[in-house]
């Protein structure tokens, strides 16, 4: 991962974690591309910024949610595209069991800014 790629991904992760900590759907959806695809913690495919906002607005209103990214891998996939994969641990302050998932993002340059165009979360536990 290049220093520039690392800085881009780190900045998006920091904004994402800050938005998640307050369940700020507007701040979170602003990190996504206009035609984003989003698979979160339920089976539904959410589309676009409005869909991403709907997903986050539909989450329970936990008192003190936090997300920690680890095992972050990123690679420039083209001049305007970054591929990222990570493990994300969600701490929901005992309001539900902590959750650990695998997340992958495709990040593109849209209107001069880096935005997540594809978000996919899946179980960290083996399914097979």
N, CA, C and O atoms as a Tinker XYZ file with bonds, in Angstrom:
   512  protein
     1  N      0.863000   -1.165000    0.000000    73     2
     2  CA     0.000000    0.000000    0.000000    64     1     3
     3  C      0.909000    1.226000    0.000000    63     2     4     5
     4  O      1.814000    1.342000    0.827000    81     3
     5  N      0.663000    2.119000   -0.917000    73     3     6
     6  CA     1.485000    3.321000   -0.998000    64     5     7
     7  C      1.103000    4.278000    0.130000    63     6     8     9
     8  O      0.035000    4.154000    0.729000    81     7
     9  N      1.980000    5.224000    0.406000    73     7    10
    10  CA     1.683000    6.212000    1.441000    64     9    11
    11  C      0.432000    7.004000    1.106000    63    10    12    13
    12  O     -0.386000    7.281000    1.984000    81    11
    13  N      0.277000    7.377000   -0.187000    73    11    14
    14  CA    -0.907000    8.145000   -0.590000    64    13    15
    15  C     -2.179000    7.309000   -0.421000    63    14    16    17
    16  O     -3.179000    7.795000    0.108000    81    15
    17  N     -2.136000    6.064000   -0.867000    73    15    18
    18  CA    -3.291000    5.172000   -0.731000    64    17    19
    19  C     -3.625000    4.972000    0.743000    63    18    20    21
    20  O     -4.791000    5.022000    1.133000    81    19
    21  N     -2.603000    4.745000    1.555000    73    19    22
    22  CA    -2.780000    4.555000    2.993000    64    21    23
    23  C     -3.444000    5.785000    3.607000    63    22    24    25
    24  O     -4.355000    5.652000    4.424000    81    23
    25  N     -2.999000    6.971000    3.221000    73    23    26
    26  CA    -3.559000    8.209000    3.771000    64    25    27
    27  C     -5.025000    8.382000    3.372000    63    26    28    29
    28  O     -5.843000    8.799000    4.192000    81    27
    29  N     -5.359000    8.067000    2.130000    73    27    30
    30  CA    -6.744000    8.183000    1.654000    64    29    31
    31  C     -7.646000    7.240000    2.443000    63    30    32    33
    32  O     -8.695000    7.645000    2.945000    81    31
    33  N     -7.228000    5.974000    2.549000    73    31    34
    34  CA    -8.033000    4.972000    3.251000    64    33    35
    35  C     -8.133000    5.312000    4.736000    63    34    36    37
    36  O     -9.213000    5.211000    5.318000    81    35
    37  N     -7.041000    5.707000    5.345000    73    35    38
    38  CA    -7.058000    6.062000    6.772000    64    37    39
    39  C     -8.008000    7.219000    7.049000    63    38    40    41
    40  O     -8.714000    7.217000    8.057000    81    39
    41  N     -8.028000    8.209000    6.157000    73    39    42
    42  CA    -8.918000    9.356000    6.337000    64    41    43
    43  C    -10.384000    8.936000    6.253000    63    42    44    45
    44  O    -11.209000    9.392000    7.044000    81    43
    45  N    -10.705000    8.068000    5.298000    73    43    46
    46  CA   -12.094000    7.605000    5.172000    64    45    47
    47  C    -12.479000    6.773000    6.392000    63    46    48    49
    48  O    -13.579000    6.929000    6.923000    81    47
    49  N    -11.593000    5.896000    6.839000    73    47    50
    50  CA   -11.875000    5.080000    8.026000    64    49    51
    51  C    -12.119000    5.983000    9.235000    63    50    52    53
    52  O    -13.056000    5.746000    9.997000    81    51
    53  N    -11.299000    7.005000    9.419000    73    51    54
    54  CA   -11.464000    7.913000   10.565000    64    53    55
    55  C    -12.821000    8.604000   10.517000    63    54    56    57
    56  O    -13.501000    8.705000   11.538000    81    55
    57  N    -13.221000    9.081000    9.340000    73    55    58
    58  CA   -14.529000    9.741000    9.199000    64    57    59
    59  C    -15.659000    8.737000    9.408000    63    58    60    61
    60  O    -16.681000    9.063000   10.013000    81    59
    61  N    -15.474000    7.520000    8.909000    73    59    62
    62  CA   -16.497000    6.490000    9.049000    64    61    63
    63  C    -16.690000    6.159000   10.530000    63    62    64    65
    64  O    -17.823000    6.094000   11.008000    81    63
    65  N    -15.601000    5.951000   11.252000    73    63    66
    66  CA   -15.687000    5.615000   12.686000    64    65    67
    67  C    -16.307000    6.756000   13.485000    63    66    68    69
    68  O    -17.084000    6.515000   14.408000    81    67
    69  N    -15.968000    8.001000   13.137000    73    67    70
    70  CA   -16.552000    9.158000   13.824000    64    69    71
    71  C    -18.054000    9.225000   13.571000    63    70    72    73
    72  O    -18.823000    9.487000   14.495000    81    71
    73  N    -18.475000    8.995000   12.345000    73    71    74
    74  CA   -19.897000    8.993000   12.023000    64    73    75
    75  C    -20.634000    7.860000   12.710000    63    74    76    77
    76  O    -21.759000    8.039000   13.179000    81    75
    77  N    -20.000000    6.687000   12.773000    73    75    78
    78  CA   -20.643000    5.541000   13.412000    64    77    79
    79  C    -20.801000    5.767000   14.913000    63    78    80    81
    80  O    -21.788000    5.333000   15.506000    81    79
    81  N    -19.844000    6.436000   15.522000    73    79    82
    82  CA   -19.885000    6.664000   16.971000    64    81    83
    83  C    -21.111000    7.466000   17.397000    63    82    84    85
    84  O    -21.546000    7.369000   18.545000    81    83
    85  N    -21.670000    8.254000   16.483000    73    83    86
    86  CA   -22.881000    9.021000   16.789000    64    85    87
    87  C    -24.062000    8.561000   15.932000    63    86    88    89
    88  O    -25.130000    9.172000   15.961000    81    87
    89  N    -23.867000    7.492000   15.179000    73    87    90
    90  CA   -24.879000    6.973000   14.254000    64    89    91
    91  C    -25.443000    8.088000   13.384000    63    90    92    93
    92  O    -26.654000    8.211000   13.198000    81    91
    93  N    -24.526000    8.898000   12.857000    73    91    94
    94  CA   -24.868000   10.058000   12.032000    64    93    95
    95  C    -25.006000    9.600000   10.578000    63    94    96    97
    96  O    -24.026000    9.532000    9.837000    81    95
    97  N    -26.240000    9.290000   10.192000    73    95    98
    98  CA   -26.490000    8.744000    8.859000    64    97    99
    99  C    -26.085000    9.718000    7.758000    63    98   100   101
   100  O    -25.601000    9.289000    6.711000    81    99
   101  N    -26.274000   11.019000    7.974000    73    99   102
   102  CA   -25.909000   12.010000    6.949000    64   101   103
   103  C    -24.394000   12.042000    6.758000    63   102   104   105
   104  O    -23.909000   12.066000    5.627000    81   103
   105  N    -23.650000   12.043000    7.858000    73   103   106
   106  CA   -22.183000   12.063000    7.756000    64   105   107
   107  C    -21.679000   10.777000    7.114000    63   106   108   109
   108  O    -20.790000   10.813000    6.263000    81   107
   109  N    -22.239000    9.648000    7.517000    73   107   110
   110  CA   -21.804000    8.372000    6.948000    64   109   111
   111  C    -22.139000    8.285000    5.464000    63   110   112   113
   112  O    -21.292000    7.893000    4.662000    81   111
   113  N    -23.358000    8.642000    5.094000    73   111   114
   114  CA   -23.745000    8.506000    3.688000    64   113   115
   115  C    -22.937000    9.446000    2.794000    63   114   116   117
   116  O    -22.765000    9.169000    1.607000    81   115
   117  N    -22.444000   10.546000    3.346000    73   115   118
   118  CA   -21.631000   11.480000    2.549000    64   117   119
   119  C    -20.293000   10.873000    2.135000    63   118   120   121
   120  O    -19.626000   11.397000    1.242000    81   119
   121  N    -19.897000    9.779000    2.774000    73   119   122
   122  CA   -18.635000    9.107000    2.435000    64   121   123
   123  C    -18.791000    8.177000    1.233000    63   122   124   125
   124  O    -17.807000    7.621000    0.747000    81   123
   125  N    -20.019000    8.008000    0.755000    73   123   126
   126  CA   -20.317000    7.050000   -0.305000    64   125   127
   127  C    -20.590000    7.758000   -1.629000    63   126   128   129
   128  O    -21.042000    8.903000   -1.664000    81   127
   129  N    -20.305000    7.050000   -2.705000    73   127   130
   130  CA   -20.538000    7.564000   -4.055000    64   129   131
   131  C    -22.035000    7.641000   -4.335000    63   130   132   133
   132  O    -22.838000    6.972000   -3.684000    81   131
   133  N    -22.391000    8.457000   -5.301000    73   131   134
   134  CA   -23.800000    8.661000   -5.631000    64   133   135
   135  C    -24.482000    7.369000   -6.071000    63   134   136   137
   136  O    -25.683000    7.203000   -5.861000    81   135
   137  N    -23.731000    6.456000   -6.679000    73   135   138
   138  CA   -24.329000    5.189000   -7.137000    64   137   139
   139  C    -23.772000    3.988000   -6.360000    63   138   140   141
   140  O    -23.576000    2.909000   -6.918000    81   139
   141  N    -23.523000    4.197000   -5.073000    73   139   142
   142  CA   -22.936000    3.144000   -4.232000    64   141   143
   143  C    -23.866000    1.940000   -4.097000    63   142   144   145
   144  O    -25.090000    2.064000   -4.136000    81   143
   145  N    -23.248000    0.779000   -3.937000    73   143   146
   146  CA   -23.930000   -0.441000   -3.508000    64   145   147
   147  C    -23.439000   -0.711000   -2.087000    63   146   148   149
   148  O    -22.246000   -0.584000   -1.812000    81   147
   149  N    -24.354000   -1.086000   -1.176000    73   147   150
   150  CA   -24.026000   -1.259000    0.232000    64   149   151
   151  C    -24.695000   -2.512000    0.761000    63   150   152   153
   152  O    -25.922000   -2.587000    0.825000    81   151
   153  N    -23.890000   -3.501000    1.143000    73   151   154
   154  CA   -24.362000   -4.669000    1.873000    64   153   155
   155  C    -23.829000   -4.534000    3.289000    63   154   156   157
   156  O    -22.620000   -4.607000    3.510000    81   155
   157  N    -24.726000   -4.339000    4.249000    73   155   158
   158  CA   -24.327000   -4.215000    5.646000    64   157   159
   159  C    -24.607000   -5.494000    6.405000    63   158   160   161
   160  O    -24.257000   -6.585000    5.957000    81   159
   161  N    -25.245000   -5.352000    7.565000    73   159   162
   162  CA   -25.449000   -6.489000    8.464000    64   161   163
   163  C    -26.777000   -7.203000    8.253000    63   162   164   165
   164  O    -27.142000   -8.079000    9.037000    81   163
   165  N    -27.493000   -6.840000    7.212000    73   163   166
   166  CA   -28.716000   -7.574000    6.887000    64   165   167
   167  C    -28.683000   -7.918000    5.394000    63   166   168   169
   168  O    -27.824000   -7.415000    4.671000    81   167
   169  N    -29.594000   -8.759000    4.927000    73   167   170
   170  CA   -29.500000   -9.246000    3.541000    64   169   171
   171  C    -29.805000   -8.219000    2.448000    63   170   172   173
   172  O    -29.504000   -8.465000    1.280000    81   171
   173  N    -30.398000   -7.071000    2.803000    73   171   174
   174  CA   -30.854000   -6.112000    1.795000    64   173   175
   175  C    -29.680000   -5.377000    1.140000    63   174   176   177
   176  O    -28.709000   -5.018000    1.807000    81   175
   177  N    -29.784000   -5.161000   -0.161000    73   175   178
   178  CA   -28.837000   -4.307000   -0.882000    64   177   179
   179  C    -29.382000   -2.884000   -0.842000    63   178   180   181
   180  O    -30.491000   -2.622000   -1.309000    81   179
   181  N    -28.594000   -1.968000   -0.282000    73   179   182
   182  CA   -28.945000   -0.551000   -0.242000    64   181   183
   183  C    -28.204000    0.135000   -1.372000    63   182   184   185
   184  O    -27.047000   -0.187000   -1.643000    81   183
   185  N    -28.863000    1.083000   -2.039000    73   183   186
   186  CA   -28.258000    1.723000   -3.211000    64   185   187
   187  C    -28.217000    3.236000   -3.042000    63   186   188   189
   188  O    -29.173000    3.851000   -2.571000    81   187
   189  N    -27.087000    3.822000   -3.437000    73   187   190
   190  CA   -26.919000    5.262000   -3.409000    64   189   191
   191  C    -26.804000    5.819000   -1.998000    63   190   192   193
   192  O    -26.927000    5.091000   -1.013000    81   191
   193  N    -26.567000    7.116000   -1.921000    73   191   194
   194  CA   -26.417000    7.764000   -0.607000    64   193   195
   195  C    -27.701000    7.671000    0.218000    63   194   196   197
   196  O    -27.648000    7.494000    1.435000    81   195
   197  N    -28.849000    7.790000   -0.441000    73   195   198
   198  CA   -30.115000    7.688000    0.291000    64   197   199
   199  C    -30.268000    6.296000    0.894000    63   198   200   201
   200  O    -30.737000    6.152000    2.023000    81   199
   201  N    -29.875000    5.286000    0.149000    73   199   202
   202  CA   -29.941000    3.921000    0.665000    64   201   203
   203  C    -29.005000    3.718000    1.848000    63   202   204   205
   204  O    -29.374000    3.079000    2.834000    81   203
   205  N    -27.793000    4.262000    1.752000    73   203   206
   206  CA   -26.838000    4.154000    2.864000    64   205   207
   207  C    -27.414000    4.855000    4.096000    63   206   208   209
   208  O    -27.335000    4.325000    5.204000    81   207
   209  N    -27.988000    6.038000    3.909000    73   207   210
   210  CA   -28.603000    6.756000    5.034000    64   209   211
   211  C    -29.751000    5.938000    5.628000    63   210   212   213
   212  O    -29.899000    5.879000    6.848000    81   211
   213  N    -30.564000    5.307000    4.776000    73   211   214
   214  CA   -31.655000    4.459000    5.263000    64   213   215
   215  C    -31.118000    3.328000    6.127000    63   214   216   217
   216  O    -31.691000    3.016000    7.171000    81   215
   217  N    -30.017000    2.710000    5.694000    73   215   218
   218  CA   -29.417000    1.622000    6.471000    64   217   219
   219  C    -29.036000    2.123000    7.866000    63   218   220   221
   220  O    -29.430000    1.534000    8.872000    81   219
   221  N    -28.267000    3.212000    7.917000    73   219   222
   222  CA   -27.793000    3.689000    9.218000    64   221   223
   223  C    -28.929000    4.243000   10.070000    63   222   224   225
   224  O    -28.897000    4.095000   11.292000    81   223
   225  N    -29.929000    4.872000    9.467000    73   223   226
   226  CA   -31.093000    5.343000   10.228000    64   225   227
   227  C    -31.903000    4.185000   10.788000    63   226   228   229
   228  O    -32.612000    4.348000   11.781000    81   227
   229  N    -31.804000    3.005000   10.154000    73   227   230
   230  CA   -32.551000    1.835000   10.599000    64   229   231
   231  C    -31.878000    1.043000   11.712000    63   230   232   233
   232  O    -32.476000    0.119000   12.263000    81   231
   233  N    -30.650000    1.395000   12.045000    73   231   234
   234  CA   -29.961000    0.667000   13.120000    64   233   235
   235  C    -30.537000    1.049000   14.478000    63   234   236   237
   236  O    -31.062000    2.150000   14.651000    81   235
   237  N    -30.436000    0.126000   15.448000    73   235   238
   238  CA   -30.845000    0.490000   16.809000    64   237   239
   239  C    -30.042000    1.701000   17.282000    63   238   240   241
   240  O    -28.907000    1.905000   16.850000    81   239
   241  N    -30.623000    2.489000   18.153000    73   239   242
   242  CA   -29.954000    3.690000   18.678000    64   241   243
   243  C    -29.122000    3.311000   19.904000    63   242   244   245
   244  O    -29.489000    3.623000   21.036000    81   243
   245  N    -27.999000    2.635000   19.663000    73   243   246
   246  CA   -27.119000    2.249000   20.762000    64   245   247
   247  C    -26.586000    3.495000   21.443000    63   246   248   249
   248  O    -26.392000    4.526000   20.798000    81   247
   249  N    -26.349000    3.405000   22.742000    73   247   250
   250  CA   -25.891000    4.563000   23.520000    64   249   251
   251  C    -24.472000    4.978000   23.167000    63   250   252   253
   252  O    -24.178000    6.169000   23.064000    81   251
   253  N    -23.581000    3.990000   22.980000    73   251   254
   254  CA   -22.171000    4.336000   22.782000    64   253   255
   255  C    -21.517000    3.362000   21.799000    63   254   256   257
   256  O    -20.649000    2.579000   22.185000    81   255
   257  N    -21.932000    3.410000   20.529000    73   255   258
   258  CA   -21.346000    2.481000   19.557000    64   257   259
   259  C    -19.941000    2.918000   19.139000    63   258   260   261
   260  O    -19.634000    4.108000   19.075000    81   259
   261  N    -19.107000    1.933000   18.861000    73   259   262
   262  CA   -17.794000    2.264000   18.288000    64   261   263
   263  C    -17.380000    1.150000   17.341000    63   262   264   265
   264  O    -17.805000    0.002000   17.472000    81   263
   265  N    -16.543000    1.518000   16.388000    73   263   266
   266  CA   -16.012000    0.570000   15.410000    64   265   267
   267  C    -14.512000    0.738000   15.364000    63   266   268   269
   268  O    -14.000000    1.857000   15.372000    81   267
   269  N    -13.799000   -0.394000   15.314000    73   267   270
   270  CA   -12.347000   -0.383000   15.207000    64   269   271
   271  C    -11.949000   -1.233000   14.004000    63   270   272   273
   272  O    -12.307000   -2.408000   13.922000    81   271
   273  N    -11.208000   -0.635000   13.071000    73   271   274
   274  CA   -10.727000   -1.348000   11.896000    64   273   275
   275  C     -9.351000   -1.932000   12.204000    63   274   276   277
   276  O     -8.506000   -1.269000   12.806000    81   275
   277  N     -9.137000   -3.180000   11.784000    73   275   278
   278  CA    -7.817000   -3.818000   11.911000    64   277   279
   279  C     -7.553000   -4.633000   10.649000    63   278   280   281
   280  O     -8.436000   -4.798000    9.807000    81   279
   281  N     -6.346000   -5.131000   10.533000    73   279   282
   282  CA    -5.966000   -5.945000    9.363000    64   281   283
   283  C     -6.380000   -5.244000    8.069000    63   282   284   285
   284  O     -6.927000   -5.873000    7.162000    81   283
   285  N     -6.116000   -3.946000    7.992000    73   283   286
   286  CA    -6.502000   -3.155000    6.822000    64   285   287
   287  C     -5.511000   -3.401000    5.692000    63   286   288   289
   288  O     -4.300000   -3.259000    5.868000    81   287
   289  N     -6.036000   -3.766000    4.541000    73   287   290
   290  CA    -5.238000   -3.957000    3.331000    64   289   291
   291  C     -5.847000   -3.081000    2.247000    63   290   292   293
   292  O     -7.058000   -3.107000    2.029000    81   291
   293  N     -5.016000   -2.314000    1.576000    73   291   294
   294  CA    -5.516000   -1.452000    0.500000    64   293   295
   295  C     -4.541000   -1.504000   -0.665000    63   294   296   297
   296  O     -3.329000   -1.624000   -0.486000    81   295
   297  N     -5.102000   -1.412000   -1.858000    73   295   298
   298  CA    -4.280000   -1.410000   -3.068000    64   297   299
   299  C     -4.906000   -0.494000   -4.092000    63   298   300   301
   300  O     -6.120000   -0.509000   -4.298000    81   299
   301  N     -4.082000    0.295000   -4.725000    73   299   302
   302  CA    -4.549000    1.147000   -5.824000    64   301   303
   303  C     -4.883000    0.204000   -6.981000    63   302   304   305
   304  O     -4.023000   -0.540000   -7.452000    81   303
   305  N     -6.132000    0.242000   -7.431000    73   303   306
   306  CA    -6.567000   -0.652000   -8.500000    64   305   307
   307  C     -6.622000    0.074000   -9.842000    63   306   308   309
   308  O     -6.922000   -0.535000  -10.869000    81   307
   309  N     -6.338000    1.345000   -9.833000    73   307   310
   310  CA    -6.329000    2.181000  -11.028000    64   309   311
   311  C     -6.119000    3.610000  -10.564000    63   310   312   313
   312  O     -6.079000    3.862000   -9.360000    81   311
   313  N     -5.985000    4.546000  -11.482000    73   311   314
   314  CA    -5.704000    5.924000  -11.075000    64   313   315
   315  C     -6.798000    6.527000  -10.200000    63   314   316   317
   316  O     -6.524000    7.418000   -9.396000    81   315
   317  N     -8.031000    6.052000  -10.347000    73   315   318
   318  CA    -9.158000    6.606000   -9.611000    64   317   319
   319  C     -9.905000    5.544000   -8.814000    63   318   320   321
   320  O    -11.100000    5.687000   -8.553000    81   319
   321  N     -9.195000    4.463000   -8.420000    73   319   322
   322  CA    -9.853000    3.360000   -7.724000    64   321   323
   323  C     -8.912000    2.723000   -6.711000    63   322   324   325
   324  O     -7.744000    2.463000   -6.999000    81   323
   325  N     -9.449000    2.478000   -5.515000    73   323   326
   326  CA    -8.713000    1.794000   -4.449000    64   325   327
   327  C     -9.574000    0.637000   -3.966000    63   326   328   329
   328  O    -10.786000    0.774000   -3.797000    81   327
   329  N     -8.932000   -0.498000   -3.749000    73   327   330
   330  CA    -9.584000   -1.675000   -3.199000    64   329   331
   331  C     -9.137000   -1.801000   -1.748000    63   330   332   333
   332  O     -7.941000   -1.714000   -1.468000    81   331
   333  N    -10.078000   -2.005000   -0.809000    73   331   334
   334  CA    -9.729000   -2.098000    0.603000    64   333   335
   335  C    -10.463000   -3.266000    1.244000    63   334   336   337
   336  O    -11.629000   -3.526000    0.949000    81   335
   337  N     -9.758000   -3.962000    2.122000    73   335   338
   338  CA   -10.366000   -5.030000    2.919000    64   337   339
   339  C     -9.861000   -4.885000    4.347000    63   338   340   341
   340  O     -8.710000   -4.512000    4.574000    81   339
   341  N    -10.733000   -5.184000    5.309000    73   339   342
   342  CA   -10.360000   -5.047000    6.718000    64   341   343
   343  C    -11.265000   -5.910000    7.578000    63   342   344   345
   344  O    -12.283000   -6.434000    7.124000    81   343
   345  N    -10.864000   -6.039000    8.826000    73   343   346
   346  CA   -11.721000   -6.604000    9.854000    64   345   347
   347  C    -12.227000   -5.422000   10.671000    63   346   348   349
   348  O    -11.458000   -4.524000   11.014000    81   347
   349  N    -13.517000   -5.423000   10.981000    73   347   350
   350  CA   -14.093000   -4.345000   11.783000    64   349   351
   351  C    -14.735000   -4.966000   13.022000    63   350   352   353
   352  O    -15.563000   -5.872000   12.930000    81   351
   353  N    -14.328000   -4.451000   14.178000    73   351   354
   354  CA   -14.897000   -4.881000   15.451000    64   353   355
   355  C    -15.815000   -3.785000   15.960000    63   354   356   357
   356  O    -15.401000   -2.637000   16.120000    81   355
   357  N    -17.068000   -4.149000   16.213000    73   355   358
   358  CA   -18.055000   -3.202000   16.718000    64   357   359
   359  C    -18.260000   -3.456000   18.202000    63   358   360   361
   360  O    -18.574000   -4.575000   18.608000    81   359
   361  N    -18.084000   -2.422000   19.006000    73   359   362
   362  CA   -18.313000   -2.481000   20.444000    64   361   363
   363  C    -19.588000   -1.697000   20.710000    63   362   364   365
   364  O    -19.641000   -0.491000   20.471000    81   363
   365  N    -20.604000   -2.374000   21.198000    73   363   366
   366  CA   -21.897000   -1.741000   21.410000    64   365   367
   367  C    -22.208000   -1.633000   22.898000    63   366   368   369
   368  O    -23.365000   -1.684000   23.315000    81   367
   369  N    -21.149000   -1.484000   23.688000    73   367   370
   370  CA   -21.226000   -1.177000   25.124000    64   369   371
   371  C    -22.186000   -2.104000   25.870000    63   370   372   373
   372  O    -22.923000   -1.671000   26.755000    81   371
   373  N    -22.165000   -3.377000   25.500000    73   371   374
   374  CA   -22.965000   -4.364000   26.211000    64   373   375
   375  C    -24.433000   -4.388000   25.835000    63   374   376   377
   376  O    -25.191000   -5.192000   26.377000    81   375
   377  N    -24.857000   -3.520000   24.913000    73   375   378
   378  CA   -26.270000   -3.500000   24.523000    64   377   379
   379  C    -26.613000   -4.655000   23.588000    63   378   380   381
   380  O    -27.786000   -4.967000   23.380000    81   379
   381  N    -25.620000   -5.262000   23.046000    73   379   382
   382  CA   -25.758000   -6.500000   22.275000    64   381   383
   383  C    -24.355000   -7.090000   22.235000    63   382   384   385
   384  O    -23.385000   -6.378000   22.494000    81   383
   385  N    -24.226000   -8.366000   21.917000    73   383   386
   386  CA   -22.868000   -8.916000   21.844000    64   385   387
   387  C    -22.026000   -8.158000   20.820000    63   386   388   389
   388  O    -22.526000   -7.730000   19.780000    81   387
   389  N    -20.752000   -8.000000   21.130000    73   387   390
   390  CA   -19.859000   -7.357000   20.177000    64   389   391
   391  C    -19.897000   -8.131000   18.869000    63   390   392   393
   392  O    -20.187000   -9.327000   18.847000    81   391
   393  N    -19.604000   -7.443000   17.799000    73   391   394
   394  CA   -19.721000   -7.994000   16.461000    64   393   395
   395  C    -18.403000   -7.780000   15.740000    63   394   396   397
   396  O    -17.858000   -6.676000   15.752000    81   395
   397  N    -17.887000   -8.833000   15.111000    73   395   398
   398  CA   -16.664000   -8.727000   14.306000    64   397   399
   399  C    -17.005000   -9.203000   12.903000    63   398   400   401
   400  O    -17.489000  -10.320000   12.715000    81   399
   401  N    -16.745000   -8.342000   11.913000    73   399   402
   402  CA   -17.073000   -8.668000   10.528000    64   401   403
   403  C    -15.889000   -8.397000    9.618000    63   402   404   405
   404  O    -14.956000   -7.679000    9.976000    81   403
   405  N    -15.949000   -8.983000    8.445000    73   403   406
   406  CA   -15.019000   -8.639000    7.361000    64   405   407
   407  C    -15.727000   -7.586000    6.526000    63   406   408   409
   408  O    -16.924000   -7.691000    6.259000    81   407
   409  N    -14.977000   -6.569000    6.116000    73   407   410
   410  CA   -15.546000   -5.516000    5.280000    64   409   411
   411  C    -14.628000   -5.302000    4.096000    63   410   412   413
   412  O    -13.405000   -5.297000    4.236000    81   411
   413  N    -15.229000   -5.124000    2.924000    73   411   414
   414  CA   -14.439000   -4.695000    1.768000    64   413   415
   415  C    -15.117000   -3.474000    1.177000    63   414   416   417
   416  O    -16.343000   -3.371000    1.126000    81   415
   417  N    -14.279000   -2.558000    0.734000    73   415   418
   418  CA   -14.736000   -1.342000    0.071000    64   417   419
   419  C    -14.032000   -1.213000   -1.264000    63   418   420   421
   420  O    -12.859000   -1.562000   -1.394000    81   419
   421  N    -14.745000   -0.716000   -2.246000    73   419   422
   422  CA   -14.133000   -0.187000   -3.459000    64   421   423
   423  C    -14.336000    1.319000   -3.366000    63   422   424   425
   424  O    -15.459000    1.800000   -3.218000    81   423
   425  N    -13.235000    2.053000   -3.454000    73   423   426
   426  CA   -13.247000    3.505000   -3.294000    64   425   427
   427  C    -12.864000    4.122000   -4.635000    63   426   428   429
   428  O    -11.865000    3.740000   -5.243000    81   427
   429  N    -13.666000    5.074000   -5.085000    73   427   430
   430  CA   -13.392000    5.725000   -6.371000    64   429   431
   431  C    -13.280000    7.238000   -6.173000    63   430   432   433
   432  O    -13.735000    7.795000   -5.174000    81   431
   433  N    -12.662000    7.873000   -7.155000    73   431   434
   434  CA   -12.646000    9.333000   -7.154000    64   433   435
   435  C    -13.893000    9.801000   -7.894000    63   434   436   437
   436  O    -14.080000    9.497000   -9.072000    81   435
   437  N    -14.748000   10.548000   -7.185000    73   435   438
   438  CA   -15.993000   11.056000   -7.752000    64   437   439
   439  C    -16.039000   12.555000   -7.505000    63   438   440   441
   440  O    -16.004000   12.999000   -6.357000    81   439
   441  N    -16.117000   13.326000   -8.560000    73   439   442
   442  CA   -16.151000   14.794000   -8.457000    64   441   443
   443  C    -14.980000   15.316000   -7.625000    63   442   444   445
   444  O    -15.135000   16.247000   -6.835000    81   443
   445  N    -13.811000   14.708000   -7.812000    73   443   446
   446  CA   -12.596000   15.165000   -7.152000    64   445   447
   447  C    -12.389000   14.675000   -5.728000    63   446   448   449
   448  O    -11.370000   14.987000   -5.112000    81   447
   449  N    -13.344000   13.908000   -5.190000    73   447   450
   450  CA   -13.216000   13.398000   -3.817000    64   449   451
   451  C    -13.254000   11.866000   -3.842000    63   450   452   453
   452  O    -13.846000   11.264000   -4.738000    81   451
   453  N    -12.621000   11.255000   -2.858000    73   451   454
   454  CA   -12.624000    9.797000   -2.750000    64   453   455
   455  C    -13.883000    9.351000   -2.020000    63   454   456   457
   456  O    -14.161000    9.809000   -0.912000    81   455
   457  N    -14.651000    8.448000   -2.650000    73   455   458
   458  CA   -15.926000    7.973000   -2.108000    64   457   459
   459  C    -16.002000    6.450000   -2.207000    63   458   460   461
   460  O    -15.443000    5.847000   -3.123000    81   459
   461  N    -16.698000    5.842000   -1.256000    73   459   462
   462  CA   -16.909000    4.392000   -1.264000    64   461   463
   463  C    -18.031000    4.096000   -2.255000    63   462   464   465
   464  O    -19.142000    4.605000   -2.105000    81   463
   465  N    -17.746000    3.275000   -3.266000    73   463   466
   466  CA   -18.761000    2.939000   -4.259000    64   465   467
   467  C    -19.323000    1.539000   -4.021000    63   466   468   469
   468  O    -20.410000    1.217000   -4.501000    81   467
   469  N    -18.591000    0.710000   -3.285000    73   467   470
   470  CA   -19.072000   -0.629000   -2.971000    64   469   471
   471  C    -18.646000   -0.960000   -1.551000    63   470   472   473
   472  O    -17.464000   -0.877000   -1.220000    81   471
   473  N    -19.598000   -1.333000   -0.715000    73   471   474
   474  CA   -19.372000   -1.683000    0.692000    64   473   475
   475  C    -19.989000   -3.057000    0.896000    63   474   476   477
   476  O    -21.174000   -3.260000    0.633000    81   475
   477  N    -19.184000   -3.994000    1.363000    73   475   478
   478  CA   -19.697000   -5.339000    1.609000    64   477   479
   479  C    -19.188000   -5.814000    2.961000    63   478   480   481
   480  O    -17.981000   -5.856000    3.201000    81   479
   481  N    -20.109000   -6.168000    3.834000    73   479   482
   482  CA   -19.760000   -6.744000    5.133000    64   481   483
   483  C    -20.208000   -8.198000    5.143000    63   482   484   485
   484  O    -21.267000   -8.543000    4.619000    81   483
   485  N    -19.379000   -9.043000    5.748000    73   483   486
   486  CA   -19.743000  -10.455000    5.861000    64   485   487
   487  C    -19.207000  -11.018000    7.166000    63   486   488   489
   488  O    -18.361000  -10.414000    7.825000    81   487
   489  N    -19.708000  -12.167000    7.517000    73   487   490
   490  CA   -19.345000  -12.804000    8.769000    64   489   491
   491  C    -17.869000  -13.121000    8.854000    63   490   492   493
   492  O    -17.276000  -13.603000    7.889000    81   491
   493  N    -17.275000  -12.855000    9.998000    73   491   494
   494  CA   -15.878000  -13.246000   10.234000    64   493   495
   495  C    -15.821000  -14.751000   10.517000    63   494   496   497
   496  O    -14.808000  -15.400000   10.254000    81   495
   497  N    -16.912000  -15.295000   11.054000    73   495   498
   498  CA   -16.970000  -16.719000   11.330000    64   497   499
   499  C    -17.131000  -17.509000   10.027000    63   498   500   501
   500  O    -17.886000  -17.101000    9.143000    81   499
   501  N    -16.428000  -18.630000    9.908000    73   499   502
   502  CA   -16.560000  -19.430000    8.680000    64   501   503
   503  C    -18.017000  -19.867000    8.468000    63   502   504   505
   504  O    -18.706000  -20.278000    9.401000    81   503
   505  N    -18.449000  -19.765000    7.233000    73   503   506
   506  CA   -19.805000  -20.188000    6.890000    64   505   507
   507  C    -19.837000  -21.635000    6.407000    63   506   508   509
   508  O    -20.887000  -22.277000    6.425000    81   507
   509  N    -18.696000  -22.140000    5.981000    73   507   510
   510  CA   -18.625000  -23.529000    5.486000    64   509   511
   511  C    -17.573000  -24.273000    6.285000    63   510   512
   512  O    -17.338000  -25.458000    6.045000    81   511
